[in-house]
């Protein structure tokens, strides 16, 4: 099965690992409600019913889940990931063993509802900055053990994925800088560490004021400068100071009310934690028919 939205960390092995862990959490030693009440030989159908307005995400994952529970289940996808949906739309149908459909139901819905909420909000913010060059980034402010799917949903919604975890990029944030003794010390120590460990990782440095921006520019040898919690007028000053020497990223408390002005300041990227930590899930249900 091809993945239509393919962030670099996403592959069939990582998806399968997530599904097996989630099914074990939910089913344990058996779905006793289903096993007790539904005949093992019963064959049934169910429809995924959209009861909200937004962007569809998790449809492809749903097929993986159904087939992980029972390879014999027949899934017919009617709406693709990234499509806009409305109340009453039918996302997919699934046909096969009734017990299998019921065992997969909650995991499918939990994933699709949250992923669709994330994709919907991501799409909204992307539209708000579409008149600028700025690109929308997610963050690590995700649900433990569900980051893979949340970042997949951001990609479906038109956003870009920031680092996946602490291992694939270096971001020197305010606490790192304070603990290291300053911007210069943090960057110098980072380069020494990477040399000793023979690692090649991008380095993003968070700055809180123009003085720290100037200090980063004096040292150089980094990948991107983050402008943290700066108002748009201060960002413009920082961007003028940087003058194209490094890409810039705005972060910190950015909302749908402020993101337009932030994007218009001229930054290259805008990272928004709310994409994954403060979204409303779409209302979706699976009903027998």
C-alpha positions in Angstrom: 0.0 0.0 0.0 1.5 3.3 -1.1 1.7 6.2 1.4 0.4 9.4 -0.2 2.0 11.7 2.4 5.4 10.4 3.3 7.4 12.2 6.0 10.9 10.7 6.2 10.3 8.8 9.4 7.1 7.1 8.2 7.3 3.6 6.8 5.3 0.3 7.0 7.5 -1.0 9.8 6.9 2.0 12.1 3.2 2.0 11.3 2.9 -1.8 12.0 4.8 -1.3 15.3 2.4 1.4 16.4 -0.7 -0.6 15.5 0.4 -3.8 17.3 1.2 -1.8 20.4 -2.1 0.0 20.3 -4.1 -3.1 19.7 -2.4 -4.8 22.6 -3.3 -1.9 24.8 -6.9 -2.1 23.8 -7.6 -5.8 23.3 -5.3 -7.3 25.9 -6.2 -11.0 26.3 -9.4 -10.6 24.2 -12.3 -8.4 23.3 -14.6 -10.2 25.7 -17.7 -8.1 24.9 -17.5 -9.1 21.2 -16.4 -12.6 21.9 -19.3 -13.1 24.3 -22.1 -11.6 22.2 -21.3 -11.9 18.5 -21.1 -15.2 16.8 -17.7 -16.1 15.4 -19.2 -16.9 12.0 -21.1 -13.6 11.6 -20.2 -11.6 8.5 -21.2 -7.9 8.5 -20.6 -4.5 7.0 -19.9 -1.1 8.5 -19.6 2.5 7.3 -17.4 5.2 8.5 -19.7 8.2 8.9 -18.4 11.8 9.0 -20.3 13.9 11.5 -18.3 17.1 11.3 -16.6 19.5 8.8 -12.9 19.5 8.1 -10.1 17.7 6.4 -9.8 13.9 6.3 -6.7 12.3 7.8 -6.0 8.7 8.9 -7.9 7.0 6.1 -4.8 5.2 4.9 -4.0 4.3 8.5 -7.5 2.9 9.0 -6.9 0.4 6.2 -3.6 -0.7 7.8 -5.5 -1.2 11.2 -8.3 -3.2 9.7 -5.9 -5.5 7.8 -3.7 -5.9 10.9 -6.7 -7.1 12.9 -7.9 -9.4 10.1 -6.3 -9.6 6.6 -9.6 -10.9 5.2 -11.5 -7.7 5.9 -12.4 -5.9 2.7 -12.0 -2.1 3.0 -13.3 0.3 0.3 -12.0 3.8 0.7 -14.4 6.4 -0.5 -12.6 9.6 0.6 -8.8 10.1 0.4 -6.6 11.7 3.0 -6.3 15.4 2.5 -9.9 15.7 1.2 -12.3 18.2 2.7 -15.4 16.5 4.3 -18.8 17.5 5.7 -21.5 16.1 7.9 -23.0 13.0 6.4 -20.1 12.0 4.1 -19.2 8.3 4.1 -15.4 7.8 4.4 -15.1 4.0 3.8 -17.0 0.7 4.1 -15.6 -2.4 5.7 -16.9 -5.9 5.1 -16.0 -9.2 6.8 -16.0 -10.9 10.1 -18.1 -9.0 12.6 -15.8 -9.7 15.5 -12.9 -8.3 13.6 -14.7 -5.1 12.6 -15.6 -4.5 16.3 -12.1 -5.2 17.5 -10.6 -2.6 15.1 -13.4 0.0 15.5 -12.1 2.0 18.4 -8.5 2.2 17.3 -9.6 3.3 13.8 -11.8 6.0 15.3 -9.4 7.2 17.9 -6.7 7.7 15.3 -8.9 9.2 12.5 -10.7 11.6 14.8 -7.5 13.1 16.2 -5.5 13.0 12.9 -8.4 14.7 11.1 -8.5 17.4 13.8 -4.8 18.1 13.4 -5.0 18.1 9.6 -7.9 20.4 9.7 -6.2 23.0 11.9 -3.0 22.7 10.0 -4.8 23.4 6.8 -6.5 26.5 8.3 -3.1 27.9 9.4 -1.5 27.1 6.1 -4.2 29.1 4.4 -3.7 32.1 6.7 0.0 32.4 5.6 -0.4 31.3 2.0 0.2 34.8 0.8 3.8 34.8 2.2 6.9 32.7 1.8 6.6 31.3 5.4 6.2 27.5 5.8 4.3 26.0 8.8 6.2 23.6 11.1 5.0 21.3 13.8 6.9 20.7 17.1 7.6 17.9 19.7 4.5 19.0 21.7 2.8 15.8 20.9 0.9 12.9 22.6 3.4 10.3 23.9 3.4 7.2 21.7 1.2 9.0 19.1 3.8 11.4 17.6 4.2 9.4 14.5 0.5 9.7 13.6 0.2 13.3 14.7 3.1 14.4 12.5 1.6 12.4 9.6 -1.6 14.4 10.1 0.4 17.7 9.9 1.9 16.6 6.6 -1.6 15.7 5.3 -2.8 19.1 6.3 -0.1 20.8 4.3 2.4 21.6 7.1 6.1 20.5 7.3 7.5 18.2 10.0 10.1 19.7 12.3 12.5 17.2 13.9 10.9 14.0 15.0 12.7 13.7 18.3 15.8 14.7 20.3 18.0 12.5 18.2 17.6 13.9 14.6 18.3 17.6 15.0 20.0 19.9 17.6 17.9 22.8 18.8 19.7 24.9 21.4 16.8 26.5 23.3 16.8 29.0 26.1 17.5 26.5 28.9 20.4 24.9 26.9 21.9 28.3 26.4 21.5 29.3 30.1 22.9 26.1 31.4 25.8 26.3 28.9 26.7 29.8 30.1 25.6 31.7 27.0 25.0 31.5 23.2 28.7 31.3 22.3 29.4 28.6 24.8 26.4 26.5 23.8 27.3 26.6 20.1 31.0 25.9 20.6 30.2 23.0 23.0 27.8 21.6 20.4 30.4 21.6 17.6 32.9 19.9 19.9 30.4 17.2 20.8 29.4 16.6 17.2 33.1 16.3 16.2 33.8 13.8 19.0 30.7 11.7 18.2 31.3 12.0 14.5 27.7 13.2 13.9 26.3 15.5 11.3 23.2 17.2 12.6 21.5 20.4 11.8 21.8 23.1 14.5 19.0 25.5 15.2 19.7 28.2 17.8 16.9 29.9 19.7 17.3 33.6 20.3 15.3 35.8 22.7 16.5 39.3 21.7 18.6 41.1 19.1 21.7 40.8 21.2 21.5 37.1 21.0 20.9 37.2 17.3 24.0 39.3 16.9 26.0 36.8 19.0 24.8 33.9 16.8 25.8 35.8 13.7 29.3 36.4 15.0 29.8 32.7 15.6 27.9 31.4 12.6 28.3 27.7 11.6 24.7 26.9 12.4 21.7 25.9 10.3 18.8 28.2 11.3 18.1 31.0 13.8 14.9 30.7 15.8 13.2 34.0 16.9 11.4 33.1 20.1 8.4 35.1 21.4 9.3 38.2 19.5 6.6 40.6 18.3 6.5 41.0 14.5 8.2 44.4 14.5 11.1 42.9 16.5 11.2 40.0 14.1 11.6 42.4 11.2 14.6 44.0 12.9 16.1 40.6 13.5 15.5 39.5 9.9 17.1 42.7 8.6 20.1 42.0 10.9 20.4 38.4 9.7 20.1 39.7 6.1 19.7 36.3 4.5 22.7 34.7 6.1 20.6 32.0 7.7 17.0 30.8 7.4 14.8 32.1 10.2 12.0 30.4 12.3 9.4 32.1 14.4 8.1 30.3 17.5 6.4 30.9 20.8 2.7 31.5 21.5 1.7 31.9 17.8 -2.1 31.7 17.3 -4.4 31.9 14.3 -5.0 35.6 15.2 -1.3 36.4 15.1 0.2 34.0 12.6 -0.5 36.3 9.6 1.4 39.2 11.0 4.3 36.9 12.0 4.4 35.5 8.5 4.4 39.0 7.0 7.5 39.8 9.0 9.5 37.8 6.5 10.4 34.7 8.4 11.0 31.5 6.5 9.4 29.1 9.0 6.8 29.3 11.7 6.6 26.5 14.3 3.3 26.1 16.1 2.9 23.7 19.0 -0.9 24.0 19.0 -1.0 22.0 15.8 -0.7 18.9 17.9 -1.4 19.9 21.5 -4.6 22.0 21.3 -6.8 20.7 18.5 -10.4 19.6 18.5 -10.9 16.1 17.1 -13.4 15.6 14.3 -16.6 13.7 15.1 -16.5 10.4 13.2 -18.3 7.1 13.9 -18.4 3.6 12.5 -21.9 2.1 12.2 -23.1 -1.3 11.1 -25.5 -1.5 8.1 
